[in-house]
Amino acid sequence: MEQFAQQFVNGVVLGAMYGLIALGYTMVYGIIQLWNFAHGEIFMVGAFGGLAVWTALPESLAENAFLALPLIFTAAVFTATFTAVLVERVAYRPLRSSPRITALITAIGVSIVLQESVRLFYPDGKRPQSFPGLVAEGNFSIGDVRIPWVSLFIVIVAFFAMLLLQAFVHATKTGKAMRAVSQDPDTARLMGIDVNRIIMVTFAVGAILAALAGVLQGMKFRQIDFHMGFLAGLKAFTAAVLGGIGNITGAVLGGLLLGITEVMATQYIPQGSAWKDVWAFIVLIVVLVFRPTGLLGEDVSVRA
Amino acid sequence: MKSVDSDFSPSSLSGLAGNFPPRVLLRASGLTVRFGGLLALDAVDFEVREGEIVGLIGPNGAGKTTFFNCLTGLVMPDEGEVRYKGQLLVLRPYKVAEAGLARTFQNIRLFPNMTPLENVLVGRHCHTKEGVWSALWRGKRFREAEASARMAAAEFLDFVGLVPDEDLSAHSLSYGDQRRLEIARALACEPGVLLLDEPTAGMNPRETQAMLELVQQIRDRGVAVVVIEHDMRFIFSLCDRIVVLDSGCKLSEGTSVEVRKDPRVIEAYLGISPE
């Protein structure tokens, strides 16, 4: 039982990170029906942006988590947002009215470009880079379940980011405009909404969340590399589909379910750990076959 | 500001004080739209004055909806220009909305998964100033602005005769109510000119009568209205002035009496030349 509880906690931590990335996927899809396969790379670029700034800090600052963490997060968010907005402007906007498959292939191309850029231009980028832990090492215990402080930190950051996002989408004017654009872009335009700006904001918000996830992942595994966005991106994509395409609550739920599934399968299925990365895609296939709209997905006919 | 138009018809003065002809709000000149080889609009001139209700009629395919799409920036004209209060309009939908033109659609286009109130709030987009941080912080100023926006939205709903229901999505409203909601949303932009594309399509006579009264009330609020309709009784009893389009050309223009007697109009509709 404690083993189950322990694994459950691990699953939630993993799932929180998947959820953060999945949000960017699902929001961009909701607004321009594009599977932005470069989103995993935005997550990676964010982590590298954070690391670059941390490396440049004087030692006295770098050791102080209270000062270094905000700087790392800020740097990660700026790098990722800048990259995402640039990609949207340069690669996606010119293709806004072309067939979806064109944009999809472009996204895959962008993803390769970003990976290779980091590999080539980040100092020693072809090797994994060690990432600072910063949050106190060690655990605290609830009963027999041991929870590393860094895991608690991850869940708290993810939780507040999602709460802020919810408030943003539902309470702000821009958030309302975003929902309007996702339901009917032409009509939204006629309400005085600058659709191009809203699309840019959507990419930016997705990038902010992905950057947070990138730093959190670095802190947890103490290591990042130029390839980390690929698998994380695919799993977040799965989480978004599982939760229901375009549905914000769904992305978070999908992320959590996926994280928990992965951890449990690894634990309880014999030889499960060798198949660690396969479970996510089994889930993806099952969802696509039996419930293509996802758990919280709307009936597509209502949208149209 | 005095208008210099001499061909001004007195009937559009109804309901307005003073002897000066009301000034021109919206003027389209020489609007031309080609779809491939098809001339959808052929150098159409059109104007709307303050406080007017203008009817836009014509057989199917005459270019009425294209004309609306053109005014609101959904279709770019190949030639011609549109001026609003004398200013040249940039024909981009969100610019047009900011300037003061709002419209409804022939086939209703609400935001289906939002509540009626939220739909109207989106309509108020150009008139709400609100920063992201203040919204997340939810300070006193924000709550006051939010409350006043909601109050304004509720008033627009009330004006068209709808009751705000927090639990209802717009797509579950009845057809007539959806049309009313679309009008409320358009009015929330606080336009100077409201463009209605077949507001009574699919309505029964009672609903049509209610719509007629609603459009008159909208005019009484100081909003000029341009309405596309196929229901001639509706058009003739409502409009100060009527413009007839046929095959993309302006065929005729005048009061309902003038238009009804115009042989070209009768020919366009019935396909025969009268004696």
Interface residues (C-beta under 8 A of the other chain):
Chain A: L164 A167 F168 A171 T172 K173 T174 G175 K176 A177 R179 A180 Q183 D184 D186 T187 A188 R189 L190 M191 G192 I193 D194 V195 E298 V302 R303
Chain B: T72 G73 L74 R92 P93 Y94 V96 A97 E98 A102 R103 F105 R109 L110 F111 P112 N113 M114 E118 L121 V122 G123 H125 C126 T128 E130 V132 A135 L136 R138 E146 H171 R185 C189
